[in-house]
Amino acid sequence: MKNNLSISEFIIVGFSDISHYQNLIFTLLLLLFFIIIAGNVFVLLVIVFNSRLQIPMYLYICTLSVIEIGIVATVYPTFFTIVLKGKAHISLNCCFIQMYIIHSLVITENYLLNVMAYDRYLAICKALRYHIITTLRSCKILIFACLTLGFLTPLALVTMVYRLPFCGPNKIKHLFCDSSPLLTLACANSDINVIMDFSVSYFTIILTSFFIIWTYTNILATILKMKTSEERKKAFSTCASHLIISLLYYGSAAFMYIQLQADYSPEYDLATAIHQTVLTPLLSPLVYCFRNKEIKNFLKRLFQPKMLFNKNINIAVLFERKISHDL
């Protein structure tokens, strides 16, 4: 059953006035787009082509990078259009598809961060049983479960919003199609949709964040019980990267999606949207590259000047032969 619509498209207007800084903002967005894509693709390639990194923890990082690439690829074309033309026209169906993809990817990322937190919990708190519990097979099952639940969770919400009548204003003061601004444009009472939006957000953000708090509380308690500072430092370094990304994610997502209609603020939503679609995808590969010892060691070997290395070997061999000949 389709809703009776009297408008054929939405107009995404983004910021109120950026005409004076259009070229600067477009250049900055384009640069960010390429940095984010290149950074996450680079992390993927490093893990895929390094056999030592074919373990569950790095498969989770690979999946996280794929999700970040998906989020950026979905929303940045709209960003570019808004900056260049001042607004972006999007058909109703494309708008709801974009909303569904964004919600699904963000929720999948949320579930994946919980799985990664549990993986770190097992690695530190259940170290002796870690390799028995965490196998490549169980890792792939958990990743598949995250993707399945991530794309199923927002389905009911998107369907309910899609069935609302939109017959009045069609301008969305946002950077992409999202449930909160769309609910304010509906021509019918959307209280039940607001409740559904809040319920989905509460389940995926609040409850799962409590799980991460629980895991890190146990991790911290285990670390404090360790005998030497070296053990504590090593244990903390194994979960520091994930903790930083989790703080970045929940710092924006908690405020981006948990908003009732009466408290909705377009400007506030814009700020959190930028945080979610720029800062987290940008910093995620940087955090994992610079804080992960295995990845850093691989990068050092990868970018080591091989010609100079081979030249030094040849010189050493010739020098050794000369000494042997003289003797």
N, C-alpha and C positions, 0 to 999 in steps of 0.2 A: 504494500500500500504506500503510494507516494503522497507527499504533502502538496497542497495547492500553493504554488509559488507565483507571485506577481512580479518578481524580479529575476533576471536571468544571470546576474553576476554580482560579485562583491568587488569593492574597490579598497585595496589595502593602501593606506596612506602613510603608515610609519610615523616618522617624526613630523611635527607641525610645520617646521620651516628649516630646510637644509640647503636652500638654493645658493646661499653665499659660500658654502663649503662643499658644493657638489663634487668638484674634481678631486679635492683632498679626500673626502669620505670614500668616493668610488675607488681611488687608488689604494687607500688603506684597506678597504674591504677585499679588493682583488688580491692584494699582497697577503692578507690574512688567509684568504681562501686557499692560495697556493701553498702557503706555509703549513696550514692544517692538513691538507691533503697529502703533501709531500712527507710531512712528519709521521703521519699515521701509516702511510704506505711504506715508509722506510722501516718503521718498527715491524711491520708485517714481514718484509723481505728479510730483515735481520734474523727473525725467529724462524722463518721457513727454511732459510739456507744454512742455518747453524744446527747441526744434528744434536749438539749438547743442550739446545734449548727446546727439544721436542719432549717436554714434560708438561703436566697439567697446568701449572701456574702460568706458563707462557702461552698455552693455548687460550687461557682466559684473557690474557693481555691481547692476543690476536683478535679475539672476538670483540673485545672492547674497542679496538682500533677500527674494525669493520663498522661497528655501530656509530662511532664518531664520524666516519666518512659518510655514512648514510644520512646522518642528521644534517651535516654541512651541505651535501649534494641536494638535499630536499629543500632547504630554506634559503640558501644563498642566491639562487637565481631570482627569487622574489626580492631579496635585498638589493641586488644590482638594478632591477627594474625600478624599484622605488627611488633609488638615488638618481638614476639617469632621467626618469620621467616625472618624478614627484609622486607617483602612485603606480600601483600595479593592478590591472584588471585580471580577475580570475573567475572562471565559470563556477557555478554552484558545485557541480560534481568534482571538479579539480580541487576546489577549496576543501571539500569534505575528505577527499583522498589524501590531500596534504595533511590535514588535521589528524587523520587516522594514522598515517605513517609516522608523524612526529610523536604522537602519543605512544604508539607501539614501541618505537625505538627508545624513547626516554624511559618507558616502563621496563623494557627489556634490560636496559643499562642498570636500572635500579635492582632488578633481580640478580643480574650478573655480579654487581658489587657485593651483594649479600653472599653469593656463592664464593666469591673470592675472599671475603672476610672469614667464612667458615673454613676455607682452605688454609688460610693463615693460622686460624685457631687450631686446626689439626696439626699443622707443621710445628707449632710451638708448644701447645699444651698436650698433644698426643704424639710426640715426636717418634717414639718407638713403633707406633702402629701406623704412622702416616703413609708409608709406601704400601702397606697392605690395604688400607681403606681407600686411598686416593690412587686410582689407576687411570690409564688413558681411556679405558672404556667408560668408567664412571664419570670422568671429566666430560666426555662427549655427550653422555646421557644428560648431564646437568646443563650443558650448553643448549642442547636441543629443548630441554624443559623450559629454560629461560626464554628462548625464542618463541616457543609455543604459547606460554603463559603471557608473554609480553604482547603478542599480537591478538590474543583472545580477550585480555582484560579490558581494553577500551572499546571493544566492539559494540557492547550494549549502549554505552554513552554516546558514541558517534551515531548509532542508528536512531537513538531518541532525539538527538539534536537535528539530525537530517529530516526527521518527520515534522519538525516545527514549521509553522508558516512564516515566511519572510516577505513582508509586503510593504515595508516602510523604508527607512534609511538603510543603505547598503554599504556605508563606509566603515571600514575596520581600522581603528587607530592602533595598529599592531604591526609586527614585522612579518607575520605569516598567519595563516588561518588557525585559530585556536578556539577551544570551547568557550572560554570566559568572554571574549568580546562578541562571539556569535550569539550567545545567550542574551546579551543586552539588546540585540537587534531583532529578536523574535517578536512577532505580532500577537502571540498568545502567551498565556501564563506559563512561565518556564520554571516554576518553583520545584517541581519534581525533577527536572533536569539539573537544577542547581544542586539538589540533594544528591542526585546520582553522581554529578561531577565531584562533589565533596567526598562522597563515599569512596569512589575510585581513588581519589587522591589520598584519602586517609589510609586506605588499605595498602596502597603501593608505596607511600612515602613514610607515614608515621609509624605504622606497625613494623615495616622492614627496617626502619632506622633504629628502632628499639632492639632489633635482632643484632644489628651491627654494634650498638652500644654494649649489648650483652657479651658478644664475642671479644671485643676489645677490653672489656672489664676483666674477663678471664685471662686474656693474653697478658695484660698488665700485671695481674696478680701472679701469674706464672713467672714473668720476667723478674719481678721483685724478689721472688724466692730463689733465684739463681745465685750460685755461690760467688762467682767472680764477675767483675765489671766487663771483662772481655766477652763472657757468655751473654750478659745482658745487652751489650752493644750489638753483638751479632744477631741476637733474637729480634731486637727492635728494628734493625736494618732490613730484615726480611719482610716486615709489614709496613714500613714507613711510607713507601710509595703508594700503596693502596689506601692508607689512611689519609694522605694528602688529597688524592683524587676523590675519596668519599666525602671529605669536608667540602671540596669544591662543588661536588654534585648536589649534596643536600643543602648547601648554603644557598643555592638558587632554586632548586626544584621545590623545596618545601614552601617557598613563598610564591613560586610561579603558579602552582596548581591548587594550593589550598586557599581559595578565596571565595567567599560567598558573594552573591550578586550585589547585595547592599554595600559591600565594602570594596567593590571593584574599582580599581584606579588604572586607566590606560597608561599613564606615565610610569607608574610603578611596575606594571606588567612589561612595558618596553624594556626597562632597566634589567629586570630578571631574565627576560628573553635573550638579551645581549649576553648576559652572564652565562646562560645555558648553552648558547649556540656559538660563542666566541671563546670565552676563557677556558671552559672545561675541555673542548676539543683541541685547543691550542696548547694547553699546558700538559695534557695527559701524556703525549709521546715524549715531551721534554723531561717530565718527572721520571718516567720509566727508563729513559736512556741514561740520564745523569745520576740516578740513584741506584741503578742495578749493576752490580759488579760484573756479572756474566756478559751483559750487553756491552758494557764499557770495554771489557777485555776483547770482545769480538771486534768492536769498532777499531781498537788499536791495531789489531792484527790485519784488519781489512785495509786500513789507510796507511799502513807502514810502507814506505817507499821500497818496493821490491827490487828495483834496478840497483839502488844503492846497496841494498842488502846483499844481492848477488855479487856486486862488484867487490864488496868487502870480503866475501867468501873467497872469490877468485884471488884477490891480493894475498889473503892469508895462506891459501894453498901454494901460491907461487913462492911466497916467503919461506914457507916450510920446506919446499923442495930445494930452494937455494941453500938453506942451512944444511940439509942432508947431503947435498952435492959437495959443499965445502968441507964437510967432515970426512 
